[in-house]
Every structure is written in structure tokens, then in C-alpha cells.
Amino acid sequence: MAANSFSRNITPETSQTEEKGVLRLGADDGTPIKINKDGTIEAKGFIDSSDNLEFFANGPTVFAKAKAGKDTSLLLNLNTNKSSYSSLKSYFLKFKNAFLSFSFPRLYYSHVQQKRTIFLSTKIKRIISTVLTSGSTFIYHFTRNNKIYANKVVKRFQPKIFKVPVQLKFANSFENLNDLIVIKTGQFNYVGGVRSGFAAGGERIVYVSPHEELSGLAYYKSTGSFRHVGTGDIASVFSGSSGNGEALVRSPYYYLSSKNYAFPINYTLSGGAYFFKRGPSGNFIDTQAPNSITGTNFYSVYTGLTGSSIYTDKWNGIIPAYTPFYIETWSTNGFSVGYDGAVEVVPVSGTGFDNLEIEVVGFGQGNASNQSAAETNAEGFAQAGALRKLESALIKMNATESGSSLRKYVKHIEKQTEL
């Protein structure tokens, strides 16, 4: 700390005679500093502007606080000599002619991250580690039409239940859709008069983004098989040959992707919509999507494997009022998941929400033993706070219902990924 570095022009707030033996100093309407006759000083804290250092006490514990980043401070407990970080963050949401949006930033993903991997033999795990280190791809797979396909990785988002008809649009910045966007609608299941998820058999796929079948090379396990015991989070168990004969095989595999497609501004997700497909020379060609999912690669590969029925007529892109729906991102390539941009939920024109604008901001504080964790925690709390304010705004404008459906929306930031 720099010597004699704390200085300020100060004016006594009161005369010494008002409190005998005490000098009170402070700015107008501020908390004063007391200098007692015995030389002690009473104050809320001390800041050394030269060293960007602040001292304060919390009961018997004394802390030193220094700036570690734009919104983050390093805290040193002078009693225990242990340090921690505290971060304050804000999260801003702004929508124009939309109720909300859902995004899933692109990231690298390997099938080895799935829970079933822990049941592989040590030998196979070592081989997989070598494969991944070399930059190759490892997949869990299934066989369809005599072809090997990588198992899908699904990110599911259940939006709020809207009181008015809505449509789904790609935000203007939407691009690099390496995955598939899948839209599901359905009917509610009621238990004892209380709404509880989709009704059995009522969930159906109404839209799949324009796509094509691509191929690559990947390693997969050649012997044994996985079987699932029970449901939910009960892990897979390995059965079949073990020990001798276990190996990985490098082979062509297939996956569905929308990466060679581009979408116009305000592209509405529906059957028969127009988009752009990349041609052999790299140029984009104006193309119209099929009226229905039937006849697509998706229909050929996944019919009977999704747990949902597939809508075979042309979907008009409108989700009726009070209808539950899911927005899903399917990665079937085995090495990445996500996209750049967002899917927006917008009111159908003429439903009373024309020229809609929504702005909310949330704040969050995070504390952790390292700076990165503190900032991540703060950002998460700030985002959750903004989403809660968005919930309140949508309820007040009579666009959505209150209740558990709103709490599910807030939880989407937890990135519940189906593996």
C-alpha cells in the first residue's frame, strides 16, 4: 500500500461541542466518519485509491478487497488468510415482435461423454482415448436400412403455454445449423384434474428443418452390445463378449444435417416454406421445403424410433392457443451440437400483440474460490433473474398462464440434454 496515499478535502459536519470529544466528518447526506478523542476512527471501510484496495469488517472478521475484473473482486480474509472471489453481473433481454427466444450456442461434443461409457472395459476406454487424441470421432450407433447411424443427442426446450396462437421463426442472425431443429406439439395429460405433461400418444413431430444425409468416418465398438435396464436415469449395462475380441472398428457412418441450408430473414418454421440450399459450386439456390415430413431422410431413418408420432400432412406453422410444444435440437453427427442464433416464439398477427416490445434486465451475485466460477455463477443468477422478470411481464400482458409451466421455462438455462 502506498504511504500517505489517502487524501480528501473534508469539512466537519458538526461542531466538536455537539458530541464531546468526537469529530464527525462527512459529505452531505452521507455516512460520517468519527474521529474519537483517543485517536480511534469509526468508519464503514477504507479504500486506498492508489492500490485499488478496500478494507472492511464483517463482525470480527476483517477483509481486504481488490478489483480482479470489470465486475469481479478478490476478497482476502485477513483473519484466516484465505481468498475468494465475488462477482456481480447483469443480463439483458430485449424482444421485438416476439415473446421469447431459445438458443443453444455451438460446442464440441463427444459420445464418450455419455453415461454408458463408464461401463466399457478398461481396454476399450484406453483405445477410445487414443482415437479422440488423434482427432478422430467415436460414436454409439444404431443400424437402419443397412447403414450405421450415430445416436442422436437431443437438447429439449419446453416453452411457456401461450393463451394466443404463436409461430416459430429463426432470428435474423440464425446460421450454421449443423443439427436438426425438430418441433413437437401435443395434448396435455390430466391427473386428478391437474395438468401433467403430454398425454400418452399425444406427442407428435410436426416440423423438421430442411436437411440431407451426410457421411463421415468414425470408430465404434465392434463386439458386445448395450441394453437398457429400467427407465429414466438408470444407466446402461454392458453385455456380450468381453475381454478377448473387444476392439473399435473404423467405418463410414451416416447422419442428418441442415448445415448446407440458409434461411431468409423472418423465416417461419412450417411445411412448404422457402429456403436456400448450397449448390455444388458453393452458391445458394432458392428451394421449397416438402409440404410434409414424409419422404424426407428424417422420415426414412427415424420413423418408429422417436417415441412420437410424425405428422404426415402439411403443417401451417401455427401452434394454437393453450397447446403444449417442444423445440428440440437434434445432433446426429457425433462431434458437435448447437447453432448460431435463436428460435423466436412470436404472436400470430392480429391477436392483439402487434408492435410488441419487451425489455427486462436481471442481476446476480456469485461467490466462489476462483474467478471463473464466481463469474459463471453470477451470470447464471442474472440470467435466471431476467427470465423471472420476463415471466412476470408475459403474465401481466395476458400472453401466458402462471404456474409450473413458467418454472419449467426458467429451468431451461440448466441445459437439460437428453443423452
NUTOR-856906 format. One record per residue (C-alpha): residue in three letters; x negated, y, z; residue number from 1. Coordinates in Angstrom, 2 decimals. Layout:
<atoms>
type,u,v,w,seq
Ala,X,Y,Z,NUM $
...
</atoms>
This chain:
<atoms>
type,u,v,w,seq
Met,0.00,0.00,0.00,1 $
Ala,-1.37,3.40,-0.94,2 $
Ala,-2.29,5.52,2.04,3 $
Asn,-0.11,8.56,2.81,4 $
Ser,1.93,7.93,-0.34,5 $
Phe,5.39,8.52,1.13,6 $
Ser,6.41,12.16,0.95,7 $
Arg,9.64,14.10,0.52,8 $
Asn,10.95,17.61,1.12,9 $
Ile,13.30,17.26,4.07,10 $
Thr,15.43,19.60,6.10,11 $
Pro,16.58,18.95,9.67,12 $
Glu,20.25,18.04,9.58,13 $
Thr,20.91,19.23,13.13,14 $
Ser,19.01,21.17,15.76,15 $
Gln,17.00,19.29,18.30,16 $
Thr,19.27,20.62,21.02,17 $
Glu,22.27,18.65,19.69,18 $
Glu,20.62,15.35,20.64,19 $
Lys,17.95,15.92,23.21,20 $
Gly,14.59,14.50,22.28,21 $
Val,15.73,13.36,18.79,22 $
Leu,15.07,14.92,15.40,23 $
Arg,17.64,13.94,12.75,24 $
Leu,16.63,14.32,9.09,25 $
Gly,18.74,13.52,6.03,26 $
Ala,20.35,14.62,2.80,27 $
Asp,23.89,15.98,2.70,28 $
Asp,26.44,13.21,3.35,29 $
Gly,23.58,10.70,3.65,30 $
Thr,22.48,8.40,6.46,31 $
Pro,19.96,10.31,8.60,32 $
Ile,16.58,9.23,9.85,33 $
Lys,15.98,9.64,13.59,34 $
Ile,12.57,10.56,14.96,35 $
Asn,12.57,9.98,18.69,36 $
Lys,10.53,11.84,21.29,37 $
Asp,8.41,8.72,21.93,38 $
Gly,7.34,8.64,18.26,39 $
Thr,9.60,5.80,17.13,40 $
Ile,11.57,6.14,13.88,41 $
Glu,15.07,4.77,13.29,42 $
Ala,15.92,4.17,9.61,43 $
Lys,17.64,1.68,7.36,44 $
Gly,14.49,0.90,5.44,45 $
Phe,11.31,2.19,3.95,46 $
Ile,10.36,2.49,0.26,47 $
Asp,6.82,3.11,-0.94,48 $
Ser,7.37,4.55,-4.42,49 $
Ser,3.69,4.21,-5.35,50 $
Asp,3.65,0.44,-4.84,51 $
Asn,7.34,-0.16,-5.68,52 $
Leu,7.66,-1.74,-2.26,53 $
Glu,10.54,-1.62,0.20,54 $
Phe,10.63,-2.78,3.81,55 $
Phe,13.86,-3.61,5.63,56 $
Ala,15.07,-5.72,8.54,57 $
Asn,17.96,-8.14,8.92,58 $
Gly,18.33,-8.61,12.65,59 $
Pro,14.96,-9.75,13.99,60 $
Thr,13.68,-10.68,10.50,61 $
Val,11.57,-8.19,8.54,62 $
Phe,11.38,-8.35,4.72,63 $
Ala,9.21,-6.78,2.06,64 $
Lys,10.96,-6.29,-1.27,65 $
Ala,9.28,-5.67,-4.62,66 $
Lys,10.68,-5.38,-8.14,67 $
Ala,9.99,-8.55,-10.17,68 $
Gly,12.07,-7.76,-13.25,69 $
Lys,14.74,-5.46,-14.63,70 $
Asp,17.43,-6.81,-12.28,71 $
Thr,15.38,-9.11,-10.04,72 $
Ser,13.46,-8.57,-6.80,73 $
Leu,10.89,-10.61,-4.92,74 $
Leu,11.68,-10.93,-1.20,75 $
Leu,8.93,-11.80,1.29,76 $
Asn,9.95,-12.83,4.78,77 $
Leu,7.22,-11.25,6.90,78 $
Asn,8.16,-13.42,9.88,79 $
Thr,7.65,-16.72,8.06,80 $
Asn,5.54,-15.57,5.08,81 $
Lys,7.97,-17.35,2.71,82 $
Ser,9.13,-15.73,-0.51,83 $
Ser,12.32,-15.93,-2.57,84 $
Tyr,13.94,-14.11,-5.47,85 $
Ser,17.21,-12.21,-5.65,86 $
Ser,18.81,-11.18,-8.95,87 $
Leu,21.80,-9.02,-9.87,88 $
Lys,23.35,-9.48,-13.33,89 $
Ser,26.36,-8.26,-15.28,90 $
Tyr,28.33,-9.99,-18.04,91 $
Phe,30.39,-8.05,-20.55,92 $
Leu,33.23,-9.44,-22.67,93 $
Lys,34.88,-7.50,-25.47,94 $
Phe,37.51,-8.82,-27.88,95 $
Lys,39.22,-7.02,-30.72,96 $
Asn,42.41,-8.62,-32.06,97 $
Ala,41.54,-11.78,-30.12,98 $
Phe,42.44,-13.23,-26.72,99 $
Leu,39.15,-15.03,-26.14,100 $
Ser,36.38,-16.95,-27.87,101 $
Phe,34.39,-20.14,-27.41,102 $
Ser,30.72,-20.55,-28.34,103 $
Phe,28.12,-23.27,-27.99,104 $
Pro,24.59,-22.00,-28.75,105 $
Arg,22.47,-24.45,-30.69,106 $
Leu,19.99,-26.60,-28.81,107 $
Tyr,17.87,-29.70,-29.34,108 $
Tyr,19.49,-32.87,-28.09,109 $
Ser,18.25,-36.46,-27.98,110 $
His,20.34,-39.58,-27.43,111 $
Val,17.74,-40.63,-24.87,112 $
Gln,19.36,-38.07,-22.55,113 $
Gln,22.47,-40.24,-22.27,114 $
Lys,23.14,-42.11,-19.03,115 $
Arg,22.87,-45.53,-20.64,116 $
Thr,19.13,-45.03,-21.21,117 $
Ile,18.32,-45.84,-17.58,118 $
Phe,19.45,-49.44,-18.23,119 $
Leu,16.96,-50.02,-21.05,120 $
Ser,13.92,-52.17,-20.32,121 $
Thr,10.65,-50.50,-19.39,122 $
Lys,9.12,-51.78,-22.61,123 $
Ile,11.75,-50.12,-24.79,124 $
Lys,11.55,-46.87,-22.81,125 $
Arg,7.81,-46.69,-23.49,126 $
Ile,8.38,-47.26,-27.21,127 $
Ile,11.11,-44.59,-27.30,128 $
Ser,8.79,-42.12,-25.57,129 $
Thr,6.17,-42.71,-28.28,130 $
Val,8.81,-42.26,-31.00,131 $
Leu,10.02,-38.94,-29.60,132 $
Thr,6.47,-37.66,-29.04,133 $
Ser,5.76,-38.24,-32.74,134 $
Gly,8.74,-36.05,-33.66,135 $
Ser,11.00,-38.90,-34.80,136 $
Thr,14.64,-39.45,-33.87,137 $
Phe,16.08,-42.15,-31.62,138 $
Ile,19.81,-42.91,-31.79,139 $
Tyr,22.50,-45.01,-30.23,140 $
His,24.65,-46.15,-33.10,141 $
Phe,27.69,-47.94,-34.44,142 $
Thr,28.31,-49.66,-37.76,143 $
Arg,31.12,-48.67,-40.11,144 $
Asn,31.61,-49.55,-43.77,145 $
Asn,28.31,-51.48,-43.62,146 $
Lys,26.45,-48.28,-42.69,147 $
Ile,24.69,-47.25,-39.48,148 $
Tyr,26.04,-44.03,-37.93,149 $
Ala,24.68,-42.12,-34.94,150 $
Asn,27.06,-41.97,-31.99,151 $
Lys,28.75,-38.61,-31.63,152 $
Val,28.09,-36.11,-28.85,153 $
Val,31.17,-34.01,-28.09,154 $
Lys,31.50,-30.64,-26.39,155 $
Arg,35.15,-30.05,-25.47,156 $
Phe,36.80,-26.75,-24.57,157 $
Gln,40.42,-26.59,-23.40,158 $
Pro,41.66,-23.00,-23.76,159 $
Lys,44.47,-21.42,-21.85,160 $
Ile,48.08,-22.22,-22.60,161 $
Phe,49.48,-19.28,-24.53,162 $
Lys,53.04,-18.01,-24.42,163 $
Val,52.84,-16.90,-28.06,164 $
Pro,51.73,-18.69,-31.25,165 $
Val,47.98,-18.43,-31.87,166 $
Gln,45.48,-19.18,-34.61,167 $
Leu,41.78,-20.01,-34.54,168 $
Lys,39.23,-18.02,-36.51,169 $
Phe,35.47,-18.09,-36.95,170 $
Ala,33.94,-14.87,-35.63,171 $
Asn,32.25,-12.70,-38.25,172 $
Ser,28.79,-13.87,-37.16,173 $
Phe,29.63,-17.58,-37.42,174 $
Glu,26.93,-19.61,-39.21,175 $
Asn,24.60,-22.62,-39.08,176 $
Leu,27.36,-25.09,-38.28,177 $
Asn,25.29,-28.26,-38.26,178 $
Asp,28.06,-30.05,-36.36,179 $
Leu,31.78,-30.52,-36.96,180 $
Ile,34.49,-28.34,-35.45,181 $
Val,37.44,-30.54,-34.51,182 $
Ile,40.82,-29.16,-33.36,183 $
Lys,43.26,-31.29,-31.39,184 $
Thr,46.80,-30.47,-30.32,185 $
Gly,49.29,-32.47,-28.32,186 $
Gln,52.13,-32.63,-25.85,187 $
Phe,51.95,-32.30,-22.10,188 $
Asn,52.30,-35.20,-19.73,189 $
Tyr,54.54,-34.52,-16.74,190 $
Val,54.12,-36.39,-13.45,191 $
Gly,56.80,-35.70,-10.87,192 $
Gly,57.75,-32.53,-12.72,193 $
Val,54.13,-31.27,-12.66,194 $
Arg,52.25,-30.83,-15.92,195 $
Ser,49.17,-33.09,-16.05,196 $
Gly,47.11,-33.15,-19.25,197 $
Phe,48.08,-34.55,-22.64,198 $
Ala,50.81,-37.16,-22.88,199 $
Ala,49.57,-40.65,-23.78,200 $
Gly,49.54,-40.97,-27.55,201 $
Gly,50.40,-37.29,-27.94,202 $
Glu,46.92,-36.02,-28.76,203 $
Arg,46.16,-35.69,-32.45,204 $
Ile,43.42,-34.25,-34.63,205 $
Val,44.84,-31.54,-36.91,206 $
Tyr,41.65,-29.96,-38.30,207 $
Val,38.06,-30.92,-39.09,208 $
Ser,35.65,-28.36,-40.55,209 $
Pro,34.56,-28.88,-44.19,210 $
His,31.77,-31.45,-44.17,211 $
Glu,29.81,-34.03,-46.08,212 $
Glu,27.95,-37.23,-45.27,213 $
Leu,24.18,-36.84,-44.96,214 $
Ser,21.46,-39.35,-44.17,215 $
Gly,18.15,-39.49,-42.35,216 $
Leu,15.68,-41.88,-40.76,217 $
Ala,15.92,-42.85,-37.12,218 $
Tyr,14.88,-45.53,-34.67,219 $
Tyr,17.47,-47.67,-32.92,220 $
Lys,17.34,-50.76,-30.74,221 $
Ser,17.42,-53.95,-32.76,222 $
Thr,18.34,-56.57,-30.15,223 $
Gly,20.96,-56.81,-27.45,224 $
Ser,23.97,-54.57,-27.09,225 $
Phe,25.65,-52.20,-24.70,226 $
Arg,29.04,-52.92,-23.24,227 $
His,31.10,-50.54,-21.10,228 $
Val,32.49,-51.70,-17.78,229 $
Gly,35.43,-49.66,-16.49,230 $
Thr,36.11,-46.07,-17.48,231 $
Gly,35.09,-42.57,-16.62,232 $
Asp,31.57,-42.09,-15.29,233 $
Ile,30.83,-45.80,-14.75,234 $
Ala,27.60,-46.35,-16.62,235 $
Ser,26.94,-48.79,-19.44,236 $
Val,25.11,-52.02,-18.64,237 $
Phe,22.73,-53.76,-21.00,238 $
Ser,23.44,-57.33,-22.08,239 $
Gly,22.00,-59.58,-24.74,240 $
Ser,18.42,-60.58,-25.40,241 $
Ser,15.85,-59.10,-23.13,242 $
Gly,12.10,-59.35,-22.81,243 $
Asn,10.81,-61.17,-25.90,244 $
Gly,12.07,-59.79,-29.19,245 $
Glu,13.08,-56.34,-27.98,246 $
Ala,11.99,-53.66,-30.41,247 $
Leu,13.03,-50.49,-32.18,248 $
Val,13.81,-50.52,-35.88,249 $
Arg,13.29,-47.54,-38.18,250 $
Ser,16.12,-47.39,-40.68,251 $
Pro,18.30,-44.99,-42.68,252 $
Tyr,21.34,-43.75,-40.79,253 $
Tyr,24.27,-41.50,-41.67,254 $
Tyr,26.00,-38.54,-40.08,255 $
Leu,28.63,-35.93,-40.92,256 $
Ser,27.68,-32.27,-41.06,257 $
Ser,29.03,-28.85,-42.05,258 $
Lys,25.58,-27.26,-42.38,259 $
Asn,25.83,-26.72,-46.17,260 $
Tyr,29.02,-24.67,-45.85,261 $
Ala,29.58,-20.97,-45.25,262 $
Phe,32.77,-19.23,-44.23,263 $
Pro,34.22,-15.84,-45.20,264 $
Ile,34.93,-13.10,-42.66,265 $
Asn,38.00,-13.90,-40.54,266 $
Tyr,38.12,-17.49,-41.82,267 $
Thr,41.24,-19.10,-40.35,268 $
Leu,40.98,-22.77,-39.46,269 $
Ser,43.70,-24.54,-41.47,270 $
Gly,44.26,-27.10,-44.18,271 $
Gly,43.55,-25.90,-47.73,272 $
Ala,41.51,-22.85,-46.65,273 $
Tyr,38.80,-21.43,-48.93,274 $
Phe,35.12,-21.52,-48.01,275 $
Phe,31.71,-21.60,-49.69,276 $
Lys,29.64,-24.73,-50.36,277 $
Arg,25.93,-24.67,-51.10,278 $
Gly,25.22,-25.89,-54.63,279 $
Pro,22.20,-27.86,-55.93,280 $
Ser,20.31,-24.66,-56.73,281 $
Gly,20.99,-23.17,-53.28,282 $
Asn,23.77,-20.80,-54.36,283 $
Phe,27.18,-20.88,-52.67,284 $
Ile,30.23,-21.95,-54.65,285 $
Asp,33.80,-20.89,-53.78,286 $
Thr,35.60,-24.08,-52.75,287 $
Gln,39.01,-25.02,-51.35,288 $
Ala,39.31,-27.48,-48.48,289 $
Pro,41.60,-30.51,-48.82,290 $
Asn,45.14,-29.95,-47.64,291 $
Ser,44.78,-32.70,-45.03,292 $
Ile,42.08,-34.72,-43.29,293 $
Thr,42.96,-37.85,-45.24,294 $
Gly,40.45,-38.59,-47.95,295 $
Thr,37.57,-36.88,-46.11,296 $
Asn,34.43,-38.60,-44.84,297 $
Phe,35.68,-37.98,-41.31,298 $
Tyr,38.88,-39.91,-42.00,299 $
Ser,36.92,-42.80,-43.52,300 $
Val,34.43,-43.08,-40.67,301 $
Tyr,36.42,-42.22,-37.55,302 $
Thr,39.98,-43.45,-38.14,303 $
Gly,40.77,-45.73,-35.22,304 $
Leu,37.63,-44.70,-33.28,305 $
Thr,38.60,-41.33,-31.83,306 $
Gly,41.27,-42.24,-29.29,307 $
Ser,43.51,-39.69,-31.03,308 $
Ser,45.86,-39.93,-33.97,309 $
Ile,44.96,-37.99,-37.12,310 $
Tyr,47.46,-35.57,-38.64,311 $
Thr,47.90,-36.57,-42.28,312 $
Asp,49.86,-33.56,-43.56,313 $
Lys,48.62,-30.04,-44.30,314 $
Trp,48.07,-28.09,-41.09,315 $
Asn,49.13,-24.45,-41.38,316 $
Gly,46.64,-23.31,-38.73,317 $
Ile,49.28,-22.14,-36.24,318 $
Ile,49.38,-23.52,-32.70,319 $
Pro,52.93,-22.99,-31.38,320 $
Ala,53.57,-21.23,-28.07,321 $
Tyr,53.17,-23.40,-24.96,322 $
Thr,51.25,-26.05,-26.91,323 $
Pro,48.03,-27.50,-25.41,324 $
Phe,44.99,-27.75,-27.67,325 $
Tyr,41.30,-28.56,-27.62,326 $
Ile,38.38,-27.05,-29.54,327 $
Glu,35.66,-29.67,-29.90,328 $
Thr,32.13,-29.60,-31.29,329 $
Trp,31.01,-32.98,-32.63,330 $
Ser,27.31,-33.60,-33.17,331 $
Thr,26.75,-36.82,-35.12,332 $
Asn,23.14,-36.23,-36.22,333 $
Gly,21.30,-37.45,-33.14,334 $
Phe,18.93,-34.49,-32.75,335 $
Ser,20.78,-31.18,-32.26,336 $
Val,24.10,-29.77,-31.13,337 $
Gly,25.79,-26.35,-31.30,338 $
Tyr,26.10,-23.46,-33.74,339 $
Asp,25.58,-19.71,-34.07,340 $
Gly,28.70,-17.64,-33.48,341 $
Ala,32.07,-18.30,-31.87,342 $
Val,35.57,-19.64,-32.46,343 $
Glu,38.15,-16.97,-31.60,344 $
Val,41.70,-17.53,-30.37,345 $
Val,43.85,-14.82,-31.98,346 $
Pro,47.56,-13.98,-31.73,347 $
Val,49.70,-14.61,-34.80,348 $
Ser,50.61,-11.31,-36.46,349 $
Gly,53.95,-9.88,-35.39,350 $
Thr,54.01,-11.46,-31.92,351 $
Gly,53.55,-8.14,-30.12,352 $
Phe,49.75,-8.13,-29.83,353 $
Asp,48.71,-6.22,-32.94,354 $
Asn,45.66,-3.92,-32.48,355 $
Leu,44.70,-5.83,-29.35,356 $
Glu,41.53,-4.80,-27.49,357 $
Ile,40.21,-6.36,-24.26,358 $
Glu,37.13,-5.33,-22.28,359 $
Val,36.04,-6.83,-18.94,360 $
Val,32.79,-6.95,-17.00,361 $
Gly,31.69,-9.27,-14.22,362 $
Phe,28.82,-9.03,-11.72,363 $
Gly,26.90,-11.77,-9.99,364 $
Gln,24.06,-12.22,-7.49,365 $
Gly,21.74,-15.21,-7.50,366 $
Asn,19.15,-16.24,-4.92,367 $
Ala,16.53,-18.94,-5.40,368 $
Ser,12.93,-19.88,-4.68,369 $
Asn,11.86,-18.99,-8.24,370 $
Gln,12.70,-16.08,-10.51,371 $
Ser,14.16,-18.08,-13.39,372 $
Ala,16.63,-19.95,-11.17,373 $
Ala,17.72,-16.75,-9.41,374 $
Glu,18.42,-15.04,-12.75,375 $
Thr,20.23,-18.08,-14.15,376 $
Asn,22.43,-18.29,-11.06,377 $
Ala,23.21,-14.58,-11.22,378 $
Glu,24.14,-14.81,-14.90,379 $
Gly,26.43,-17.76,-14.20,380 $
Phe,28.23,-15.94,-11.37,381 $
Ala,28.52,-12.79,-13.51,382 $
Gln,30.00,-14.77,-16.41,383 $
Ala,32.46,-16.51,-14.11,384 $
Gly,33.46,-13.14,-12.69,385 $
Ala,34.09,-11.74,-16.16,386 $
Leu,36.19,-14.78,-17.10,387 $
Arg,38.31,-14.40,-13.99,388 $
Lys,38.97,-10.77,-14.90,389 $
Leu,39.86,-11.90,-18.41,390 $
Glu,42.33,-14.38,-16.90,391 $
Ser,43.97,-11.61,-14.93,392 $
Ala,44.16,-9.36,-17.99,393 $
Leu,45.82,-12.06,-20.12,394 $
Ile,48.33,-12.84,-17.38,395 $
Lys,49.22,-9.17,-16.92,396 $
Met,49.83,-8.71,-20.65,397 $
Asn,52.09,-11.80,-20.55,398 $
Ala,49.94,-13.74,-23.03,399 $
Thr,49.18,-16.74,-20.83,400 $
Glu,50.50,-18.61,-17.87,401 $
Ser,48.92,-18.61,-14.44,402 $
Gly,47.89,-21.84,-12.74,403 $
Ser,45.42,-24.66,-13.15,404 $
Ser,45.10,-24.17,-16.91,405 $
Leu,43.32,-20.91,-16.22,406 $
Arg,40.93,-22.51,-13.75,407 $
Lys,40.03,-25.09,-16.39,408 $
Tyr,39.09,-22.26,-18.73,409 $
Val,36.70,-20.75,-16.19,410 $
Lys,35.05,-24.15,-15.80,411 $
His,34.13,-24.28,-19.50,412 $
Ile,30.87,-22.50,-18.67,413 $
Glu,29.80,-25.65,-16.85,414 $
Lys,29.31,-27.22,-20.32,415 $
Gln,31.16,-30.46,-19.76,416 $
Thr,29.58,-32.60,-22.50,417 $
Glu,31.02,-35.98,-23.37,418 $
Leu,28.15,-38.43,-23.95,419 $
</atoms>
